[in-house]
Amino acid sequence: MKKLRKLKNSDEGVVGIIIAFLLTGLIVVVISIIQTVYVPKWMEQTEAEHMEMVADQFSQLKFAIDTQSAIKQKDTPISTSITLGNKDMPFLTSNKAYGSLEILSDECTITITEITEDNLTLNHSYPVNIIKYTCQNNYFLEQSYIFEAGAVIINQIDGNVMAIKPTFVVKNEKDINFIIINISTIGNKSSIGGYGTYPIQTEYSSSNPSPIPLDIIDNVRNITISTNYPISWRNFISKTLADSDLYNDFVINNHTNEVEVSFPTDYPNVNIQLVNISAQIAPGWIENIKGD
């Protein structure tokens, strides 16, 4: 009887070990499935939602800059926020997304070519700085958001598109109004990277010299935009001119880093308003104090 009891206890111990082993294996399999199948899907959705948040934040940034450009009130900074990255998942292995926000100099140049009365060409150039957000997504498609000359552009590996258009308006048979916004920096607060939400403060600085608020350029032969995002500019300008039903006689071409709009016969007038906006990234505001 003692031997039977020992055998029974031994069998029960073996069964318990096997059950524990099977349960451990099952838990490992479930965690592996969650880690390899569901976590990437959850993180992809999280990163996609983060990019939608950045799109909304750039819309607010453009609204703030457009408001300052219209009011032209100095010493009235407006702060908007940009979220650089998204959180990783607790208790599960995932990679946190990081991003960078920076103000880049001379990334875009707009050139208006005028035909003078002497049948000579005269170029009017407007170099502008841009605000660029770049993400480092691990699961979702990597994207960049760019504020350039008044437009908000979304750029990704397969191309770029203009999410919010600039003020480029065909007024009548002979006039095009174009408000170009240039971003300038004060101090060294022109870039930041990593994870978290950071403010970007903007303030109206200046516009075209008084008393004339516009550069009125008559008899324009070409409008050339040198940019890293020519597809978005080409599509926007082509659609704007075509929808106006006023400039059917135009030719538009885009090259690697350039879009050129030509008016072969009917030369329009282009009214340029250049607006300078001061911007700083990260908390704090450095006053632009000039010495005597």
C-alpha positions as CSV (number, residue, x, y, z in Angstrom):
1,M,0.0,0.0,0.0
2,K,2.8,2.4,0.8
3,K,4.4,1.7,-2.6
4,L,1.1,2.4,-4.4
5,R,0.7,5.7,-2.5
6,K,4.3,6.7,-3.5
7,L,3.6,5.8,-7.2
8,K,0.3,7.8,-7.1
9,N,2.0,10.8,-5.5
10,S,4.8,10.5,-8.1
11,D,2.3,10.4,-11.0
12,E,0.5,13.4,-9.6
13,G,3.8,15.3,-9.3
14,V,4.7,14.5,-13.0
15,V,1.2,15.5,-14.2
16,G,1.5,18.8,-12.3
17,I,4.9,19.5,-13.9
18,I,3.5,18.7,-17.4
19,I,0.5,21.0,-16.8
20,A,2.7,23.8,-15.6
21,F,5.0,23.3,-18.6
22,L,2.1,23.3,-21.0
23,L,0.6,26.4,-19.4
24,T,3.9,28.2,-19.7
25,G,4.2,27.2,-23.3
26,L,0.7,28.4,-24.0
27,I,1.4,31.8,-22.4
28,V,4.6,32.1,-24.4
29,V,2.7,31.3,-27.6
30,V,0.0,33.8,-26.8
31,I,2.5,36.6,-25.9
32,S,4.4,35.8,-29.1
33,I,1.3,36.1,-31.2
34,I,0.3,39.3,-29.6
35,Q,3.9,40.7,-30.0
36,T,4.3,39.7,-33.6
37,V,0.8,40.2,-35.0
38,Y,-1.2,42.6,-32.8
39,V,1.4,45.0,-31.4
40,P,2.6,46.1,-34.9
41,K,-1.1,46.8,-35.9
42,W,-1.8,48.7,-32.7
43,M,1.4,50.7,-33.0
44,E,0.7,51.4,-36.7
45,Q,-2.7,52.8,-35.7
46,T,-1.1,54.8,-32.9
47,E,1.4,56.3,-35.3
48,A,-1.3,57.0,-37.9
49,E,-3.3,58.9,-35.2
50,H,-0.2,60.8,-34.3
51,M,0.3,61.9,-37.9
52,E,-3.3,63.1,-38.0
53,M,-2.6,65.1,-34.8
54,V,0.4,66.7,-36.4
55,A,-1.8,67.6,-39.5
56,D,-4.2,69.3,-37.2
57,Q,-1.4,71.1,-35.4
58,F,0.1,72.4,-38.6
59,S,-3.4,73.6,-39.6
60,Q,-3.5,75.6,-36.3
61,L,0.0,76.9,-37.0
62,K,-1.0,78.1,-40.5
63,F,-4.1,79.8,-39.0
64,A,-2.0,81.6,-36.5
65,I,0.5,82.8,-39.2
66,D,-2.3,83.8,-41.6
67,T,-4.0,85.8,-38.8
68,Q,-0.7,87.6,-38.0
69,S,-0.1,88.3,-41.6
70,A,-3.5,89.8,-42.0
71,I,-3.5,91.9,-38.8
72,K,0.1,92.9,-39.1
73,Q,0.4,93.6,-35.4
74,K,3.8,93.6,-33.9
75,D,4.7,92.4,-30.4
76,T,1.9,89.9,-30.3
77,P,3.3,86.4,-30.4
78,I,1.1,83.4,-30.8
79,S,2.1,80.0,-29.5
80,T,1.0,76.7,-31.1
81,S,2.2,73.2,-30.3
82,I,3.7,70.4,-32.3
83,T,3.9,66.8,-30.9
84,L,7.1,65.2,-32.0
85,G,6.5,61.6,-31.3
86,N,4.1,59.0,-29.8
87,K,4.3,56.8,-26.7
88,D,5.4,53.2,-26.8
89,M,3.1,50.4,-25.4
90,P,3.5,49.6,-21.6
91,F,4.4,46.0,-20.7
92,L,5.0,45.0,-24.3
93,T,8.0,45.5,-26.6
94,S,7.5,48.3,-29.0
95,N,9.5,51.2,-30.5
96,K,8.7,54.8,-29.6
97,A,8.5,57.1,-32.6
98,Y,10.6,60.3,-32.5
99,G,10.5,63.4,-34.6
100,S,12.2,66.7,-35.3
101,L,11.0,70.2,-35.9
102,E,13.2,72.8,-37.5
103,I,13.3,76.1,-39.4
104,L,15.4,75.7,-42.5
105,S,16.9,78.7,-44.4
106,D,16.6,79.4,-48.1
107,E,14.7,76.1,-48.9
108,C,12.5,77.8,-51.4
109,T,12.9,80.7,-53.9
110,I,10.1,82.3,-55.9
111,T,11.2,84.2,-59.0
112,I,9.0,86.4,-61.1
113,T,10.3,87.2,-64.6
114,E,9.1,90.5,-66.0
115,I,9.2,91.7,-69.6
116,T,10.2,95.3,-69.6
117,E,9.1,98.0,-72.0
118,D,12.5,97.5,-73.8
119,N,11.6,93.9,-74.2
120,L,14.2,92.9,-71.7
121,T,13.8,90.3,-68.8
122,L,13.9,91.4,-65.2
123,N,13.9,88.8,-62.4
124,H,12.3,89.5,-59.0
125,S,13.5,86.8,-56.5
126,Y,12.0,86.1,-53.1
127,P,14.0,83.5,-51.0
128,V,12.0,82.1,-48.1
129,N,12.7,79.9,-45.1
130,I,10.4,77.0,-44.1
131,I,9.2,75.1,-41.1
132,K,9.6,71.4,-41.4
133,Y,8.5,68.5,-39.2
134,T,10.0,65.1,-39.9
135,C,8.9,61.9,-38.2
136,Q,10.7,58.6,-37.6
137,N,7.9,56.2,-37.6
138,N,8.6,52.5,-37.0
139,Y,5.3,51.0,-38.2
140,F,3.4,53.7,-40.2
141,L,4.6,55.4,-43.4
142,E,7.1,58.1,-42.6
143,Q,5.8,61.6,-43.5
144,S,7.0,65.2,-43.3
145,Y,4.9,68.3,-42.8
146,I,6.2,71.5,-44.3
147,F,5.1,75.1,-44.0
148,E,6.5,76.7,-47.2
149,A,5.7,80.2,-48.5
150,G,2.2,80.0,-47.0
151,A,1.4,76.5,-48.0
152,V,1.3,73.3,-45.9
153,I,2.7,70.4,-47.7
154,I,2.7,66.7,-46.8
155,N,5.7,64.8,-48.1
156,Q,6.3,61.0,-48.2
157,I,8.5,58.6,-50.1
158,D,6.1,58.3,-53.0
159,G,5.5,62.0,-53.5
160,N,4.1,65.1,-52.0
161,V,0.7,66.9,-51.9
162,M,-0.4,70.4,-50.8
163,A,-2.7,69.9,-47.8
164,I,-3.5,73.6,-47.3
165,K,-3.0,76.0,-50.2
166,P,-1.3,79.4,-50.0
167,T,-2.8,82.7,-51.0
168,F,-2.4,82.6,-54.7
169,V,-5.5,84.1,-56.3
170,V,-6.5,85.0,-59.8
171,K,-8.4,88.3,-59.4
172,N,-9.3,89.2,-63.0
173,E,-8.0,88.9,-66.5
174,K,-4.7,90.6,-65.7
175,D,-4.0,90.2,-62.0
176,I,-2.7,87.5,-59.8
177,N,-2.3,88.1,-56.1
178,F,0.4,86.1,-54.3
179,I,1.1,86.4,-50.6
180,I,4.5,84.9,-49.8
181,I,5.3,84.2,-46.2
182,N,8.9,84.0,-45.0
183,I,9.8,82.5,-41.7
184,S,12.8,84.1,-39.9
185,T,14.4,83.1,-36.6
186,I,15.6,85.0,-33.6
187,G,18.4,83.6,-31.4
188,N,19.3,79.9,-31.7
189,K,15.8,78.4,-31.1
190,S,15.4,77.1,-34.6
191,S,15.2,73.3,-34.1
192,I,14.3,70.6,-31.6
193,G,14.2,66.8,-31.8
194,G,13.1,63.8,-29.7
195,Y,9.7,63.0,-28.1
196,G,7.1,65.2,-26.5
197,T,5.0,68.3,-27.3
198,Y,6.8,71.6,-27.8
199,P,5.5,75.1,-28.6
200,I,6.5,77.1,-31.6
201,Q,5.9,80.8,-31.2
202,T,5.3,83.1,-34.1
203,E,5.1,86.9,-34.4
204,Y,4.5,89.3,-37.3
205,S,7.8,91.1,-38.2
206,S,7.4,93.1,-41.4
207,S,6.0,93.1,-44.9
208,N,6.7,95.0,-48.2
209,P,8.1,98.4,-47.6
210,S,5.6,101.2,-47.1
211,P,3.9,103.1,-48.5
212,I,3.3,100.5,-51.2
213,P,2.2,97.2,-49.6
214,L,2.6,95.2,-52.8
215,D,5.3,94.6,-55.3
216,I,3.3,95.2,-58.5
217,I,5.1,93.3,-61.3
218,D,3.6,94.0,-64.8
219,N,3.9,91.8,-67.9
220,V,5.0,88.6,-66.2
221,R,6.5,86.0,-68.5
222,N,7.4,83.3,-65.9
223,I,6.7,82.3,-62.4
224,T,9.4,80.0,-61.1
225,I,9.3,78.2,-57.8
226,S,12.5,76.4,-56.7
227,T,11.5,73.9,-54.1
228,N,12.0,70.4,-52.8
229,Y,8.3,69.7,-53.3
230,P,7.6,70.6,-57.0
231,I,4.7,68.1,-57.5
232,S,2.5,69.8,-55.0
233,W,3.2,73.3,-56.3
234,R,2.7,72.2,-59.9
235,N,-0.7,70.6,-59.2
236,F,-1.9,73.5,-57.1
237,I,-0.9,76.3,-59.6
238,S,-2.1,74.3,-62.6
239,K,-5.5,73.7,-61.0
240,T,-5.8,77.3,-59.8
241,L,-5.1,78.8,-63.2
242,A,-7.3,76.2,-65.1
243,D,-10.2,76.8,-62.7
244,S,-10.1,80.5,-63.2
245,D,-11.0,80.2,-66.9
246,L,-8.8,83.3,-67.5
247,Y,-5.4,81.8,-68.3
248,N,-5.9,79.0,-70.7
249,D,-2.7,80.1,-72.5
250,F,-0.1,78.9,-70.0
251,V,2.5,76.3,-69.9
252,I,3.6,74.6,-66.7
253,N,6.6,72.3,-66.3
254,N,8.3,70.8,-63.2
255,H,11.8,69.6,-63.0
256,T,13.7,67.9,-60.1
257,N,13.5,70.9,-57.8
258,E,11.7,73.5,-59.8
259,V,8.3,74.5,-61.1
260,E,8.1,76.9,-64.0
261,V,4.8,78.6,-65.2
262,S,5.1,80.4,-68.5
263,F,2.7,82.8,-70.2
264,P,3.7,82.8,-73.8
265,T,1.4,85.5,-75.2
266,D,-0.9,87.0,-72.6
267,Y,1.3,88.4,-69.8
268,P,-0.5,88.9,-66.5
269,N,0.4,91.2,-63.7
270,V,1.5,89.6,-60.4
271,N,1.0,91.5,-57.1
272,I,3.4,90.1,-54.5
273,Q,3.0,90.7,-50.8
274,L,6.0,89.4,-48.9
275,V,5.3,88.9,-45.2
276,N,8.1,88.2,-42.7
277,I,7.1,86.1,-39.6
278,S,9.5,85.6,-36.7
279,A,9.4,82.2,-35.2
280,Q,11.1,80.3,-32.3
281,I,10.9,76.7,-31.3
282,A,10.7,75.5,-27.7
283,P,9.7,77.5,-24.6
284,G,10.8,81.1,-24.0
285,W,10.9,84.1,-26.3
286,I,14.1,86.0,-27.2
287,E,13.5,89.6,-28.1
288,N,15.1,90.9,-31.3
289,I,16.9,93.8,-29.7
290,K,19.2,95.7,-32.1
291,G,22.0,97.9,-31.0
292,D,22.3,101.5,-31.9
